[in-house]
């Protein structure tokens, strides 16, 4: 068994002391007491022993420090690896979230934004540094605050909330209709974050409305077309009888005037049935490739003649030629401009603009992607209330309630039907009291 360091130091110290005392003894320390030499040698041995013990302690402490340092180094390496793995996971999830087209957000219990992905920021107009701490309810439309607050409080209380549909308002004023799902994260029984993922359904909802409108118009059109044809046959026969009776009477007969009134009434009825047929069938358009500038100018000038209203045209250079039935398209322009004329009770200007537009697959319009000519007709009239915008192209819908102005509610419905037959569409933008703009989309000639 090897000797400890302290014993080795003690032996070495004793041998060294004996050697030194022997040398001194041989050089003349004969008179010295030998016991003192022994005591001195013993002190050397003890001193060397304690030095050895101290050396053992230092070595042991050094080994302990080396072991501790190695363990610390190992822990640091493991922590660095863990932090690197965490950073990689964060980068992975951040990359996944930022490349997701849906809007992802995390909201604190006090309603402030903790995190929002790129789609959320870009859709609502925020820089990344502006997200933390921003009040979430400031991007929710005021009309939606009540039901959103109800869902928010339910989530904080631990309840599950089904699909949420609400409306965000971007910083540029755009309204974004969204639907999504949220849940609440709890730590030690306390809510710490409400996490949600939302999808922009604005364009989808527009398409759904357009599809419903088309289906409704198709169903009404089938019914209206059948009735119109039968009614037109009846009026034709009645007109023939009235004309025959009228021709058999002398011109001075007082019954001639009554029969003429009856004939004019029948003619008005035939005009109305013609509108029904146009609405139901679109008048079977005979399309030709034309430049629509002159047709637009003539139609607008005719519709506004005698009204005292001003009009202005603005067309981009080299606008597309379009494939249209000129007569039917003139009817569309006339109906829209007449509506503008009747809405502008205080006068003003009607602007007519035309420009080329490339429609993509995600255009929010119920038309095929491709090259289109967009005609925009803007008036300075009383505008259309928001609750009427969705019904403006519905058959029988009219706001003309005065007896002298009562409409049939088919003018814009016929416009819509004609546009669908031309593989285009017509839309409207308006705010009550701020005029209206009708957009007409016509496919360009191949």
Secondary structure, 3 states (H helix, E strand, C coil): CCCCHHHHHHHHHHHHHHHHHHHHHHCCCCCCCHHHHHHHHHHHHHHHHHHHHHHHHHHHHHHHHHHHHHHHHHHHHHHHHHHHHHHHHHHHHHHHHHCCCCEEEEECCCCEEEEECHHHHHHHCCCHHHHCCCEHHHHECHHHHHHHHHHHHHHHCCCCCCCEEEEEECCCCCEEEEEEEEEEEEECCEEEEEEEEEEECHHHHHHHHHHHHHHHHHHHHHHHHHHHHHHHHHHHHHHHHHHHHHHHCCCCCCHHHHHHHHHHHHHHHHHHHHHHHHHHHCCCCCCEEECCHHHHHHHHHHHHCCCCCEEEEEECCCCCCEEECHHHHHHHHHHHHHHHHHHCCCCCEEEEEEEEEEECCCCCCCCCCEEEEEEEEECCCCCCCHHHHCCCCCCCCCCCCCCCCCCCCCHHHHHHHHHHHCCCEEEEEECCCCCEEEEEEEEECC
